[in-house]
Amino acid sequence: MDSLTQIVLGAAVGEAALGKKVGNKAMLYGAIAGTIPDFDVFASHFADTVTALSIHRGFTHSVVFSVLFAPIFGWLVSRFERHKSFKDWSWLFFLAFITHPILDAHTTWGTQLLWPLDLRLAFKTIFVIDPLYTLPFLVCLVLAMFRKRTSHKRRFYNTLGLTISTAYLALTFLLKYMAFGAFQEALNNQNIDYKNLDVRPSPLNTVLWSANVETKDAYFLANYSFFDTQPILFVSHPKNHDVLGNLAENEKVQRMIAISEGWFTIREKEGSLYFNDLRFGLLGLNLNSENFVFQYRIDVDDDKVSFVEMPKTNRDAKKLMAELWKRIKGN
């Protein structure tokens, strides 16, 4: 999830763990702890694109990290805070560390919660930024913040925020189930013979859902809003995997295929090959577009292969936002 959401979650968890004893410092340290797992993004400054993608939401988002580092941070904080309980501070950091990847596991990218197992948990029920999850949570946290640490209302507001956020997260599973059923029914009605169906929420909401459908030689993309009145439209994008040729055996290419979980297309443009990761969809709602959120140019120099991520602009984001609201209301 986005940084603000993880800060709010960490602060609320910190308050639940230690707020009655140390007041707002519990929120402060919880908020700090809630951001620490995302420090793995700095790997992009020191590693190539493929390695950085492999590291992201790996070790720092695991149970192992939470268990090993919570006592270290707990001991450090207990050395200079008035509240000296190593156990209490360790418990706060553990809860903030472990809830971060659990929440991230509900997004499309997922987490390696069970690292070192090569298993990425991705329930794909919520977008990385979802105001309906974050804003009620944030309001409750702010209300709790301005109450005395021993106040019953402080605990009530914090518990209410945690309850609302958890209930919404649970609701997203039901919404995904309903969207999955709608896509499945449409595929059957249109006699599309498919191998796999992958469903995820569109940006900022859980009303409009997107689907990737794998067939033998192509992927079909589609959108569905709960307010739709017209049949679901599926648009085909050729896989073009054969265009890779011998590059398909390259170690970095193999790693990128694994990272994308096999949901990728290859596009040839102006003498270069482009790797499109389909899991995150398009930079817009035009299903015929080739402008994918994550698109990488494959550079080959003396048998050395590298992936270069294509930049996104503010114009792309503004266009998506304009299209999104209109599409959510139905077709």
N, C-alpha and C positions, 0 to 999 in steps of 0.2 A: 504494500500500500504506500501512498505518498507519505512524506515526512511528517506533515501536520497530523495525519491520522495516527501514525505510530507514536508521536509525542503525546497526543491525547490519551491513547490507550495506555502507554507506559505510565503517565501521570496518574491515571485512574487506578491502575493496578498498584502503583506505589502507595497511593492513598489508602487503598483497601488493606494493604499489608502493614503499613506503619503510620498512617496518618494520625491515629488517636494518640500516639506517643510523641511524634515529632512535628505534627502539623504540616504546613506547606512544604517543608523540606522533603517530605516523602514524595510529594508531587514533583518537586524539582528533580530529585535523583531518579525517580521513575521515568520522567520525561527524557533525561539524559540516557538512561539505560535503554529506553525504547528506540533510540536512534543508533546506538552502537553497532548492532548487527549489520547495518547498511554501510559501514565503513569499507566493506569489500568493494564498493564502487570505485575506490581509489586505485584498484588494480588496473583499471583502464589506462592509467597514466604510466604504468610500468610494464604492461604486457601487451601482446598483440590482441587483435579483436577476438579471435577464437578463444584464446586462453582466458581473457577477461570475461567473456560470456560464460565459460565453463565454471569460473570461480564464483560469479554472481549468484547470491542466494545459495551458497554451498555451505562450507564449514561454519561460518558465522551465524547461519540460520539453522543450526542443528541442536539436537538435545545434548550432544557431546560438548559443544561450545558453552551452552547454558550451565551445565554441570561443572565444567572445569573453571570457567571464568567468574561465575557468580561469587564464589568464596574469595577470589582475589580482589575483586572490586569491593566486596563487603568488608574485607579486612582493611583495605586502604581507607575507606570512608570512616570506619569505626575508630581509626587512629586519631582523627582530628575533629570529629563531631562530638558534641556533648553526650549524645546517646551512644554509649560504647559497646552495645551488644553486637558482636560479630555475627551471631546467628540471625538476628533481626535484619541487619543490612544485607546479609547474603541471601536471605529469603526474598527480600525486595528485588534484588538484582536478578535472581533466578526467575521470578515470576515475570518481570519485565522482559527479560531475554527470551523466555520460552513462548510468551504470548505473541511476540513480534512475528516469528516464523509461522506460528499456527494461523494467524490472520493472513499472512502472505500466501499460505497454502490454498486459500480460497480464490486467488487470482489466476490469471492465465499463465503467468510465468512459473508460479509455484515455488516450492522450496525443497532443498535436500534435508528435510527434517531428520531423517534417519541416517545422515552421513556417518560413516564412510560408505554405506550402501549406495550404489549408483541408481538411486530411485528418487525421482522428483515428484513430490505430491502437488498436484494442481487440480483443484476441484472446479475451477473456472465458473464460479457462481457470482463473482463481484468484480467490477472494474477497479483498477488501482486507485482511482479517485471517484468516490461516490458520496455526494453531499448528504444523501439520506442516511448514510451510516455515520458520517463524521459530525455534522452540525448539531443534531440533538445531543450527542455524546459530549461535544464541546460546551454547549450551554449548561448542561448538568454539572460539568466539571468546574466551570466558572462560578456557578452558584455555590458549589461546595467550598470553593477556595476562600470565599469571603465569610465563612462561618468559623467559629472557634473550633479548635481541634477536638474538643470534648462534646461538641454539639451533636445532638441526635439528627438534626436536619442536615448537617454536613455528611454524615454517613448515608442518610436517606438519598440525598441528591447524587452522591457518587454511585451508590448501588443502583439507583434508577438509570443513570447513564450506562452503566455496565449491562443492565438488564435489557434496555432498549437496543443497544448495539448488538448484543448476542441474539436477541429475538429476530432482529432484522437479518442478521447473518444466517440464521436458521431458515427464515422465510425465503432467502435466495435459492435454497435447494429446491423448494417447492416450485418457485417460478421457473427455474431451469428445467425441472421435470416437465412442466406444462409446455414450455417452448420446444423442448426436445420432441415431445409427442406431436406438436403441430408440424415440425419439420419432417418427422418420420411419416406422418399421414400424407403430407404433400408429396413426398418422394414416391410413396406407394401409388397415390392417385395419378401421378404423372409417369408411372412406369419407368422410373429411373433406377437402373440396376447399380447399386452402390456397395462398396466394401466397408467403409467407415463413415461415421457421422460425428462431427465434433461441434459442440455448441458452447457459446460464450456470450456474456452481456456486452452490449455496445458501450461506448464511453459515457460515464457519469450517471448511469441509470440501470435499472433492471426491468424496464418495460420493453425496450427494443433489444432483440437478441440477434446474433449473427451465427451463421453456420458455415462450416467447411465440410464438403461432401467428397469423399474419394471414390472415383471410379477407376476403371482399368487404365485409361490413358489421360485422364483429366481430373481436375478438381472443380466442383461446382460451388459457387459462393451464393449466399442468400441472406436476406434480412427478414425478420418477423416482429411486428409489434402486436401487443395484446389488443390494440385498437384497430387492427387491420380488418378490412372488409373484402379485400380482393385476394385471389389465390397467391401463394408464395411464388416468387420468380427466382429460378435458379439460372445462374450465368456460368458458362463453362470457361475454364482457363486450362490450356494444355499443360501437362506436366513438363514436357521437353527434357526429361532427365537424361535421355540419350545424347543430348547436345554436349554433355560433360565429357563424353569420350573417356580417354585414359585418366582424366582428372578425377573421375569417380573413385579411383583407387588411392588417391592422395590422402595422407593422414589427416590434414586439416579439413579437407572436404568431407571426409568421413565423420569428423567430429562435429562439423556444422550440421550435417544431416541428422546426427544423433541429437544435437541440441534442439533442432526444429521438430524432433520426433517424427521425421519423415514427411511433415507437411510443408513442402517447398516446391516451387517451380523455378525453372531456369529460363532466362530471357536473354536473347542475343541482340545487342544494339550497338551499332557503330564499331563493330569489331571487338567488342568486349562482352563478357558473360556476366550476368547479374543473378544473384541468388536471392529469391524472394521467400521470406519466412511468412507462411500463411497464417500462423497461429494468432497474429495480432491484427489481421485484416488490412483494409485499405485506408489511406488518408482521405477519406471521403465516403459517401454512400453510393457513388456511381459504380455499380458492380462490374462494369465493362472496363474500368480503369486498370492500369498497370502500376499505379502509384501506391505501392504497399508501405505500411508503416515501417517495417524493417526490411530494407533492401541493401544488399551488399554487392559491390563490384569485385569480381574475382581477378586479381592481378597475378600474372605469372612472369617471373623474371629469372631466367637461368634455372628453370625447374623449381624455383622457390615460389610457393603459393601463399598469397595473403588476401585477406578479406577487408575491404574498405567500406564502412557504413556510409550510405548516402545521406546527406544532411536533410533535415526537415526545417521548414521556415514557419514564421508566425502566420504567414498567409495560408499555409496548409491548415493550421489549427483554427483560424477564423472561418475558413470555408467549411470545415467539418462541423463546427458549432452551429453555423447557420443552417446546414442541412439536417443536423441531428434533431433539433426541436421540431422541425416540420415533419420528419419521418416518424418520430415517436408518436405523433397524433394519429398515425394510421395511413394506409394507402388508399 
